[in-house]
Amino acid sequence: MALRKVTFRLYPNAAQAERLTELLSLHQRVYNTALEERIRAYQAEGTSLNFASQCKALTQWRAHVPALAEVNAQSLQVTLKRLDLAFAAFFRRVKAGETPGFPRFKPLQRFSGWGYKTHGDGWKLLAGDGMKHGHVRLSGVGMVRMRGQARTVGEAKTAEVLHKAEKWYLSVTVECSPDRASGNKAVGVDWGLETFATVVDSDGGNDPVPNPRFLDAAQRQRLKTLQQAVSRKPNKRSNNRRKAVKALAAEHRRIANRRKDFLHQTSAKLVSQCGLIATEQLNVKGMTASGGEYKKGLNRSILDTAPSTFLTLLKSKAEEAGLQWCEVPTRQVKPSQTCHRCGVQRKKTLAERIHRCSCGAECSRDENAARVMLNWALTGSASGQELAEVGSGGRFAVLNHETHAVPALAGQRE
Ligand SMILES: [Zn+2]
């Protein structure tokens, strides 16, 4: 069983929209009041309130505030839990020696929504066939029309009502058993700078995924124009400014959707073709560390194409399809510094985009790295030579044996 999130757009009527906004502001007030209580308890008594004690206090608030009494109790607890998690994250980071920001009071515009713990308690999903469109019954709001579709149908577990850019959404966590077919190729994937991803297979093929360029020059100019339209209207109350802000948000949303579609489609296609995927643990933070002009250019394309989101999607789809997933330990294997043919290591600068080795190997830097990772996943060595030496009868015998030992091998080599 797997848990998946399905997001539906909600289409409340005018009265329902008003009620949703009221609920949002009640949850926001509970959140902020609970935060205030925590601060007060700490300053006045030096004690810290925990989730359980705040839930008790909540029962009392509800007894005294009629508007709160009408709100689903579990959903209010979820709001308290969110504050609790914010504090837990804060203390964890303090303990780790970091200097995180203290949990903050949230203005209504920044308050994203609220959640429900159990299906049937405060919310009931009435989706159409194949979990497509339909309605959701929300306690205190009524039957709200919704549009959207689950990729994999399953049992609704928890839900969140989200308020984003003046629109309402319902994000449902669904328990399902997805069946996704895998293929039989073994591939190595390197995260691209010039190309989005370099995909090499065990038959010598190289089938790169080009950069999608969600933010090409024309798109950047569009965003800039919309941004300028906003900043030229300093009066925050003016209708024109509101319109300009809306147009800018809509453009951002369009780009985000296109990016999401691209990432889903590309990862699904790759998984459908493969039986094994070897890649390295991506460290976007390291990749985007401040550097020279060249690196700044790289940073932009890395951030544009969101490889970490892609890796997450690819991994979860690979799990669904049950294919072999191998994350190569980068520091040990050094894919970009090692020759895929002879295994010799030589340090390259980031600007060196071609791999040339004294053994005669010559290909792009990214292709070489992808091949090193694939070799490593299949044979446990960067060049794939050890397997040839023991006379296995073919470089890809490990894969042909349909063994599940490959990921285990990866673990052993840590
Ligand atoms: Zn070589």
Boltz pocket constraint, residues with backbone or C-beta under 6 A from the ligand:
constraints:
  - pocket:
      binder: B
      contacts: [[A, 339], [A, 340], [A, 341], [A, 342], [A, 343], [A, 344], [A, 357], [A, 358], [A, 359], [A, 360], [A, 361]]
      max_distance: 6.0
